[in-house]
């Protein structure tokens, strides 16, 4: 029995992870995933569990190497996109990434920002990052991606106030654009703050513990 | 105050390794791969330390960059990558062993316990 679900996550890390685990709890195992489509097949309830890992800060070759490593460790892996962008032959700048990870191409690392990992439920917690330093740097990687999204959106938000830029569009559309961009920016600001607070807490702990 | 000075000097010299780094380094005294290392550490610490796969991947890459470990065998084979400790790695591990020994002796002297 297969099941097809159409879904898109703004909360692409925790929200998506929780949802996949809920599906596994109900007896659905991820078979494939596309940009917005998830294909499940039946399995024993609670047979598998899932984790979502952020890899957009790595270059494409690094993230492929990481994926291979995780496969060797016995996880099943899927790549997943964050953006909804249907294009081929594209170069994208990721200001938040490290080194060559700043350049994402399609085909390549673009639309493969996340890894979905699956393991058999064995009673042990599905934790990928277990020491404080490593936890801090992994949280920092996607905090930075939110932070840059805020910067870009605020730039766009500011642009809606500049006379002339959106002159060709109607007054109503300008109003809607302002609200849309503003709401999106606010939600990303909340995420940036949330992850910054998590990082701050971990850093405090890392002064005395490892 | 004195402890503070020692701690700072220690860190500047790059003395202390993190527990993760040291345990992973010890696991490479024999040729080993990711999954083998995770099992080694879990077994040898009686389940106290269970490394996450992401943390382990980071640790292996750091050790590779520092040239404390190197790949063994044919890298072109699509098999699990195996690595082994290098001479520089052995030196680092030996220094860490001494450092921990010092702390252990000090702690035993003050707190008590087994005689040194």
Interface residues (C-beta under 8 A of the other chain):
Chain A: X53 X66 X69 X70 X72 X73 X74 X75 X124 X127 X128 X129 X130 X131 X133 X134 X137 X138 X210
Chain B: X18 X19 X20 X33 X34 X35 X38 X49 X50 X51 X52 X53 X54 X55 X56 X57 X58 X80 X81
